[in-house]
């Protein structure tokens, strides 16, 4: 695990979620690869160019910790089990059709998961496989996002058992694989690892179009994540976070209309060291801050939990000013102990490899806006730290 003090550079710790919009050229390469029009080498050249550009521009924002923008990934959710959203390179035992929808978004589009047909289940690759390729380009500490075991638990059919492979057997392997994903990221050189948990808020939606959302799975989701975290020491968990948001794909969301306290009332039962929490796009922010302040734990098995508040909205091209960001963080200190406050972006800027970013006009323009928002977040965090005496 790389040594990294998140307070050193900005006073108020600040960290990205993970993803950046892929350049239009890379998105086209993914589509052409799925269609058999280009080779794997051709795709990897486009990925490599996008990673180098991402790291160079990320470091130019002044961010004390960066990511590679997940440019080599199919999506934040499916990178361990498939090479592309089209299903090329799908892991054994999975079928590309017939799986559950991870989410149906407000604009009407959905993202569907593969379906587990037989066991045993295994990851095809790990987040560290991409991180190792990216680290040589970086001059700043790097973080790594990994997918939660609760998201991939949705690969198992909701009501029908997989012949010869019980849900309990599947989930035991899933916990093993998620632990390995986290450990390998640290071993590769990640300074921080966050677990993507966007399905948390969605788990309380009860959408009849998407039956798993009405199955009361949130307590089980939290249990699965805690089964992973129980394998790490308190010192290790200080550098392991959990990210929540109401979705962010094609500039649309999947659960922003769900009462936030459905999740916030229990999310901090997760024994993580810090939480990356969508916040800036909430219409009524003070109740969110009050709930975070009430439930954030000063001692989660030896760790004082941190709340990294989302202060930029990746779905809206409007640029937040550094002062606007600072004001939000200063306001948060009325509800949350200032030493437990950090800043982040509401969500990854583009969690899926194919994302047209319609509110922005193009993925390339969205990419430019993302780096400007990150720069504002870094500067706004410094301004807030000065005011708060951190």
Secondary structure, DSSP 8 states (H G I E B T S, - for coil): -----TTTTTSSEE---SB----HHHHHHHHHHHTTSS-HHHHHHHHHHHHHHHHHHHHHTT-SEE--BTTT-SBTTTTTT-SSTT-TT--TTEESSS--EEEE-TTS-EEE--EE-SS----S--HHHHHHHHHTT-SSEEEEEEE-HHHHGGGS-SSS-BTTB-HHHHHHHHHHHHHHHHHHHHHHT-SEEEEE-THHHHTTS--TTSGGGGS--HHHHHHHHHHHHTTS-HHHHTTEEEEE-S--BTTB-SSTTS-THHHHHHHTTS--SEEEE--TT-SSHHHHHHHHHHH--S-SSS---EEEEE-S-TT--S---HHHHHHHHHHHTTTS-GGGEEEE-SS-S--BSS---TTTSSHHHHHHHHHHHHHHHHHHHHHHHHHHT-
